[in-house]
Amino acid sequence: MADYPYDARRRVDALINSMQALIQRDPEQEVRGVALGVVDAAISAVKAAKPNDPVVKATSELFSADQIASGEGVRAADLLVVAEQLAAAIGPYPVVIG
């Protein structure tokens, strides 16, 4: 349990919640600007915790510094799929008894 990536999981859970809220308001909503930097930070946290996971590797390659700097938006629905896959890579929170 000591090696479970709690911080990365909390970031991904927050990302999932944010993307779900955006999609409820507008299914075609795009994420831009500073928010993409935050998405990148969440992905980096998972990459640090699960560096050998193939989904995490592929995801981290999708968000480059150049893409973030370009200001080009990413659909919230696409980011939700990514965030849910990152959560799956981390796995569920450990069960604590006692």
N, C-alpha and C positions, 0 to 999 in steps of 0.2 A: 504494500500500500504506500510505502514511503516514496516509491518511484512513480506513482501515478501522477500524470501531468495536470494537476488541478487547475493551475493558472491558464493553461492552454484550453482546457475544456470550458472554463468560465467564459473565456473570450469567444470561443466558437458558439457557445450557447447564446451569448449576447448578440452575436452576429445573426444567428438564426432568428431570434426574436425581432431584431430590427428589420430584417428582410421580410419577415412575415407581415409586420405592420405596414411597411411600404407597399407590399403587393396587395394588401387588403384595400388600400386607398386607390391604387392605380396599378393594375397588372403589368403595365409596360414601363413602370417607373425605372429610371436609370440612376445609378450611383456614380457620382462624379467628384472631382476635386479632392479635398482633404479626406473625405470618407474613403476613397480608394487607398490612401495611405494607412488608414486604420484597418482596412481589410487586409492589406499586405502585412501589417504587424500581427494580426491574428494568425494568418497563414504561417508566418515566420515562427511564431510560438509553437505551433503544431509541428512544423518541420524540425525544430530543435528537439522536441520530445519524441518524434517518430521519424527520424531521418531516413530509415530504410523502407518505409511504407511506399509502395508504388503509386498509390493515389495521391499521397502527400507530395511526393516528388513531382508528379505531373502537374498538380495544382500550383505548386510554388513556381514552376516554370511559366505558367500562364500570366502571372503578374510580375512584370519586370519594372524596373525603375523607369525605363523609357515609356512604357505604356501609361504608368501613373502620371509621368510628367506631361504626356501628350494631352491629358485632360479628357480623353475619349471615355465616354460613359460605358458602364457595364450594367446590363439589365439586372434588377434586383432578383428576379426569378432565377436567373443563371447563378447568381451568387448564393442564393438559398440552396440550390442543388450542391454547390461546392461546399458550403458550410455543413450541410447534413452529411456529406461524405467525409469531411474532416472529423466530425463528431463520431462517426462510425469507426474511423481509423484509431481514434483515441480509445474508444470503448466506453461502456457505462461506468458511472461512478462506482467505486468499490462499496460493498456492503460492510457496514461497521456494526459489530455486535458488541453490546455491553457498554 
